[in-house]
Amino acid sequence: MSYTRTVPWSEGTGLVGQSFGESKSTHPKGADLLTTRRAALTLAALAGALPAGARAGTVWTAVASEKIRPEEAPRAERGATLAAAKNEFEAFQVIVTGPATGVSASASELRELRGRAAGQGRIGAPKLFREALMNIEHPSSADGSAGRFPDALVPDIDEVVGEKRNAFPFDVPVGESRAIWVDFHVPADAAPGAYGGTVTVHSAEGDTPVPVQLTVWDFALPSTSSLKTAFAMTHGGVRKAHGLSGEALTALRQRYAQLALDHRISISDLWDDGRGGDWSHFDGAYGAFLDGSASTRLKGAKLTSLKSGAHLNSASEHSDWASHFRARGWFDRLFQYTCDEPPLTCSWSDIASRAQLAKRADPAFRTLVTTDVDQAESHGTLSSVDVMVPLVNFMDDRPRTAHGWTDGGEKAPAYGTFLRSGPEKELWLYESCMSHGCGGTVDIGNPSAEQLYFTGWPSYAIDASATRSRALEWFSFLYGATGELYYETTQAYYAHDAWTNQWDFSGNGDGTLFYPGTAEEVGGNTDIPVASLRMKMIREGMEDFEYLKLLSDAGGAADAKQIAQRLFPHAYQADVKPTDLMAAREAIAREILALTGKPVPPSSALPTGSAAKLESATGGSGCGSTGGRGGLVALLLVPSALVFRRRHR
């Protein structure tokens, strides 16, 4: 996601808020309104063209990178001002605070507001989702919480097969809030500039228009992610949760892979439908995801990695996989998952023999092990590993005095010799239950010092902040990682009803990013995967990585690193404010435009006087890799009061 903010209609416009009742909405303590008179006037003009209806309750807006819980009080924001690159997804939230009955929503396409093509350029209407609540009984960590959290995104019209689902209508009790997720995709060929439209909230009490303005930056993101991913979806979970088998199961796994690719994630074992060894079936069912011809919204998106299905002790199966993938032009994405977290799942001595089987089949057959460079070197397996995947904790750990597992400090330089030892060598990252604690429950009122270690890390826990689910990609950029791995995406499907319980490995949502969208659960006629809010955040993080890479490729590598480091100083400081993150994103976007010779729109992110504050806080005009443009980054980077203020629950 690119820069997003929500704005109060009344600011600079003389308009009343969109409150249905008599209660007065107030802006939450400590929140920063990032707005301009131009944006407010544009939204006011859009709102003025819409009829007002009878109202009850309150309709307001929030950025995508926060979780709106039922007890959240209404705020002053009544519209949304967004910005995105071409071929990027961008979202925000519309919230209804009750009482309200029979709530639903609809949305218009966005039309270009200015220039020669005013009214002609268009961006399709957004996808709309109801944010379903998960009741959390046990907090995942000392910075987690019990109670209800939004997570499953139940579609109005699903983005996989296009069927009407049961997102709407819903009721909102008195004094509670419910959120609607609004998800735009900017076409790859969209003209740069400002676009406007409306989301309308309907209820038994009347209609409420929510004006939207979206600015398209003059650069595009690739459909196939630059950052590789290998997220698993093993055979049994989908089959059990949906009760399907045979060709129906294969078709469903295709839908899961399609939705994942549109979130810039590769399901690395999507072939695991019980029909291994049948290449005709494999090619027909899954070849399109490797060729880039699947029916994805991101046109041409391809899997960035695929795990070999060869038995780890079979030379012939490795040869079979290698030769077939060579013949089909897919070999560069194939890897052997040599061992996961040795010595837990294999002995250290197993790694060399398994790797040798892969190399005998093809010298370029990549091997992957989840471990860190110190462990691999101390056990004599360094030369057998091509893709090294350490925990993000071990790339920048807390010191031992804070119950760290290492001496602390950034470890990325320690991988230099390994990465230089061959063109096939790569550094990937992963996160695990080490982000919240892998055993037992937490005494929230009196957490131990050891429990406090498991706070602040990048996390996919339902009760972690949204920004922590999009943080890992920033650390991948900072540490020079080229991929990310996750052990499972449907873990809760095996032992729970994923709609009511995802407690695994002492965390809520650990190993589960999807929900089983059966027709009984979400309506329609066809079973589909349902994305979680956390999955949307991973997508946003993947797009963040593309911004950082584009800036680096344009000659602003030092600036990109400086912005990332100011936002995320350490791996255990991933819980940043959404406004900080989005302002940093706008700084990156503007620097990309400047370095590529594109017009840079006037800044809309910084309040008056903030540039001087940042100049003082950064000690000058920024880093110097791009000459005078280092000052541009300093001026556009979020104010020091925002950058360094960590979000507290």
Secondary structure, DSSP 4 states (H G I P E B T S, - for coil): ---EEEE-TTTTT-PPP-BSSSPPP-PPTT------HHHHHHHHHHHHTS------SEEEEEESSS---TTPPP-S--EEEEEEEET-EEEEEEEEEBSEEEEEEEEPPEEE-SSTTTTT-EEPPPEEEEEEEEEESS-SSTT---EEEEEEEEESB-TTT--B-S---EEE-BT-EEEEEEEEE--TTPPSEEEEEEEEEEETTEEEEEEEEEEEEEEE--SS-SSEEEE---HHHHHHHHT--HHHHHHHHHHHHHHHHTTT--BTTTT-SS-TT-HHHHHHHHHHHHHT-SS-SSTT---S-EE--S-TT-HHHHHHHHHHHHHHT-GGGEEEEEEETTTTSS-HHHHHHHHHHHHHH-TT-EEEEES-HHHHHHTT-GGG-SEE--BGGGGEEPPGGGT-SSS-EE-GGGGHHHHHT-TT-EEEEE--GGGT-SSS---TTS--HHHHHTSSS----TTS-GGGGG-HHHHHHHHT--EEEES-SBTHHHHS-TTT--EETTEETTTB-EEEE-HHHH-SSS-EEEEBHHHHHHHHHHHHHHHHHHHIIIIIHHHHHHHHHHH-SSTT-----HHHHHHHHHHHHHHHHHHTT---PPP-S--TTHHHHHHHHHTSS--STTTTHHHHHHHHSPPHHHHS-----
